[in-house]
Amino acid sequence: SWRRAREVRNEEDALARWLGEAEARLRAGSPEGELEEELDALLPHLAGEARVARVGADVDRALAPFRSRMTEEVFTATRGRALRDGLRRPLGLPPRNV
């Protein structure tokens, strides 16, 4: 959960601050899907350039055997989900569920 991810981080951490704000917004009625979209947009910044490059390369290697069987649209969507989940995991964030 976002709460667990926030609790293990330093309060000065940008992700911890965002998670705290997001929890308050959820309680105030903000749609979870909207907050998930916002978090996804922040992930590359929060994860850092090196991690994004590393996870992207890992995802490309994992998808390479299946690439020829996918349309461009399916590949782009699959790669995007895998990259997002690969960036969430080391940050202690759960996979996206909305």
N, C-alpha and C positions, 0 to 999 in steps of 0.2 A: 504494500500500500504506500501511498505518498507519505503518510504520516511516519511510517517506519523509515523510509528513505530520508526524511527530514531529520528525524531524531538522531541518526548516526552521523550527521554532518555538523560541522562547525556552524554556529549561528551566523557568522559573517560570510559564509559561503553563498555565492550568488544563487545556486540551486536551492539551498535551504531557505533563503529569503523568498524565492519565487514559490516554492512549495507551501510555505506558510501563508502567503497571500492567496494562493490558489485554494487552499482549504477554507479560508475565510470566504472567498467568493462562492465556493460550492455551498457553504452553509447559507449564504445570502441568496441562493437560487440560480447561480450561473450554471448553464448546461455543462456537464462533464465533457461531452464531445468537443465543445468549444475550447475548454481548457487543455484537453489533450492535443488539439491542433496547435495551440499556442506553445505548449511544451515541445512538440515536434519541431516547430520552427526554431526554438532556442537550442535544441540538442547540439547542433554543430558548434555553436559558440561555447556551450557549457563543457562539451567533451574536449575541445581543443583540436587544432588543425592536425597534429600528428596522429591522434587517435582516430579522427575521421578518415585519414588516409589509410591507416592500418586496417580499420574495420572494412572500409570500402574494398581494399585489396583482398581481404579474407572472403568477403561476400562474392566478389567476382570469381575467385578461385572455386568457391563452393557451387556457384551457378554455372560455371563453364561447361560441365558435361550435359547440362540441360538446355543451354542457350539455343541450340539449333532447333529445338522442338517448341520454342516459344515465339509467339508473335512479339513484335517490338513493344506493344502495349502491355502484354502480360509480363514480359521481362522487366520493363520499367517499374511496373507496380510491385512485382516480386522483389526486385532489388531494393526498392524504396522501403518496403516493409522490413526486409532483412537488415538493411543498414540502420533503420530506426531502432529495431530491437537490439541490434549489436551495440548501439551507442547507449541505450538505456541500461543494459545489463551491468556494465562496470560502474555505472553511476548509482547502482542500487535501486533502480526504478523498475517497477513491474512492467511486463509487456502491455502494450496498448490493448484495451478491451472495448473501446467504443469506436 
